[in-house]
Amino acid sequence: MVYSLIGSCKAAGVNPAEWLEDVLSKIYSYTKENRNIEELLPHLWKK
């Protein structure tokens, strides 16, 4: 699963290390606040 997410990052032009660091810091608050975690997918996360 992790390899698939890294591949998605590369396909979206996202640095996998930056994405993973950011997502790991946010995912708990997203689930706690019932926010849509799909926003954290690489193609939507891209800044």
N, CA, C and O of each residue as an XYZ file, in Angstrom:
188
protein
N       0.821     -1.181      0.000
C       0.000      0.000      0.000
C       0.874      1.257      0.000
O       0.578      2.213     -0.717
N       1.918      1.265      0.775
C       2.802      2.434      0.840
C       3.445      2.682     -0.524
O       3.562      3.828     -0.960
N       3.858      1.615     -1.190
C       4.476      1.753     -2.508
C       3.499      2.392     -3.490
O       3.891      3.214     -4.318
N       2.240      2.018     -3.395
C       1.205      2.584     -4.255
C       1.039      4.081     -3.997
O       0.900      4.859     -4.940
N       1.053      4.484     -2.737
C       0.928      5.903     -2.399
C       2.135      6.699     -2.887
O       1.990      7.827     -3.358
N       3.313      6.117     -2.774
C       4.520      6.786     -3.271
C       4.448      6.930     -4.787
O       4.837      7.961     -5.336
N       3.952      5.896     -5.461
C       3.764      5.978     -6.905
C       2.766      7.058     -7.281
O       2.945      7.752     -8.282
N       1.720      7.204     -6.485
C       0.727      8.258     -6.723
C       1.352      9.638     -6.551
O       1.038     10.568     -7.293
N       2.232      9.763     -5.574
C       2.938     11.037     -5.372
C       3.767     11.377     -6.602
O       3.718     12.499     -7.105
N       4.519     10.409     -7.076
C       5.371     10.650     -8.240
C       4.538     11.016     -9.461
O       4.916     11.904    -10.226
N       3.408     10.341     -9.651
C       2.537     10.628    -10.796
C       1.935     12.031    -10.706
O       1.678     12.667    -11.728
N       1.712     12.507     -9.484
C       1.122     13.833     -9.283
C       2.176     14.930     -9.186
O       1.843     16.108     -9.054
N       3.451     14.541     -9.251
C       4.522     15.527     -9.152
C       4.730     16.046     -7.744
O       5.146     17.188     -7.547
N       4.439     15.203     -6.766
C       4.546     15.569     -5.352
C       5.750     14.856     -4.746
O       5.987     13.683     -5.033
N       6.508     15.558     -3.913
C       7.619     14.947     -3.197
C       7.046     13.983     -2.158
O       6.362     14.422     -1.233
N       7.312     12.671     -2.289
C       6.729     11.694     -1.371
C       7.080     11.931      0.102
O       6.241     11.714      0.976
N       8.300     12.370      0.381
C       8.710     12.601      1.770
C       7.943     13.768      2.382
O       7.481     13.680      3.520
N       7.805     14.858      1.634
C       7.053     16.013      2.134
C       5.587     15.657      2.340
O       4.983     16.021      3.349
N       5.023     14.942      1.371
C       3.617     14.548      1.453
C       3.382     13.663      2.675
O       2.450     13.895      3.444
N       4.230     12.649      2.853
C       4.055     11.720      3.966
C       4.186     12.429      5.307
O       3.395     12.184      6.217
N       5.168     13.298      5.437
C       5.350     14.046      6.684
C       4.111     14.885      6.998
O       3.642     14.909      8.136
N       3.588     15.570      5.988
C       2.420     16.421      6.182
C       1.180     15.596      6.516
O       0.435     15.933      7.437
N       0.963     14.527      5.774
C      -0.225     13.692      5.984
C      -0.200     13.042      7.366
O      -1.222     12.999      8.051
N       0.954     12.540      7.774
C       1.036     11.909      9.093
C       0.767     12.907     10.215
O       0.261     12.532     11.273
N       1.100     14.161      9.990
C       0.841     15.164     11.026
C      -0.623     15.610     11.045
O      -1.086     16.149     12.050
N      -1.360     15.392      9.947
C      -2.739     15.864      9.848
C      -3.804     14.782      9.977
O      -4.944     15.091     10.325
N      -3.472     13.542      9.711
C      -4.507     12.517      9.552
C      -5.342     12.319     10.818
O      -6.544     12.071     10.728
N      -4.730     12.423     11.978
C      -5.497     12.252     13.216
C      -6.557     13.338     13.353
O      -7.707     13.045     13.680
N      -6.178     14.583     13.105
C      -7.152     15.673     13.239
C      -8.250     15.561     12.191
O      -9.399     15.911     12.461
N      -7.916     15.084     11.010
C      -8.933     14.901      9.971
C      -9.980     13.887     10.415
O     -11.177     14.123     10.253
N      -9.546     12.771     10.970
C     -10.508     11.755     11.403
C     -11.277     12.212     12.634
O     -12.469     11.929     12.760
N     -10.610     12.913     13.539
C     -11.261     13.391     14.753
C     -12.336     14.431     14.439
O     -13.378     14.466     15.094
N     -12.086     15.273     13.444
C     -13.015     16.339     13.071
C     -13.978     15.917     11.962
O     -14.716     16.748     11.432
N     -13.972     14.635     11.612
C     -14.819     14.093     10.538
C     -14.627     14.822      9.212
O     -15.576     15.006      8.451
N     -13.406     15.228      8.948
C     -13.093     15.871      7.669
C     -12.841     14.799      6.617
O     -12.551     13.650      6.949
N     -12.951     15.170      5.376
C     -12.769     14.251      4.264
C     -11.279     13.972      4.058
O     -10.538     14.839      3.594
N     -10.847     12.765      4.403
C      -9.421     12.448      4.276
C      -8.982     12.298      2.823
O      -7.785     12.207      2.549
N      -9.926     12.271      1.895
C      -9.554     12.232      0.475
C      -8.754     13.477      0.093
O      -7.978     13.449     -0.862
N      -8.940     14.560      0.831
C      -8.182     15.792      0.570
C      -6.683     15.582      0.748
O      -5.878     16.365      0.244
N      -6.313     14.530      1.463
C      -4.904     14.264      1.724
C      -4.254     13.379      0.664
O      -3.051     13.123      0.731
N      -5.028     12.908     -0.310
C      -4.450     12.113     -1.391
C      -3.502     12.988     -2.203
O      -3.740     14.186     -2.360
N      -2.430     12.395     -2.719
C      -1.397     13.197     -3.377
C      -1.895     14.152     -4.458
O      -1.448     15.298     -4.503
N      -2.795     13.725     -5.317
C      -3.226     14.601     -6.417
C      -4.091     15.761     -5.925
O      -4.196     16.778     -6.611
N      -4.708     15.630     -4.763
C      -5.494     16.723     -4.191
C      -4.672     17.561     -3.214
O      -4.958     18.740     -3.003
N      -3.667     16.954     -2.630
C      -2.812     17.616     -1.640
C      -1.859     18.606     -2.294
O      -1.451     19.588     -1.675
N      -1.511     18.346     -3.534
C      -0.491     19.142     -4.229
C      -0.689     20.636     -3.997
O      -1.776     21.171     -4.215
N       0.346     21.283     -3.563
C       0.283     22.706     -3.199
C       0.505     23.607     -4.387
O       0.482     24.830     -4.247
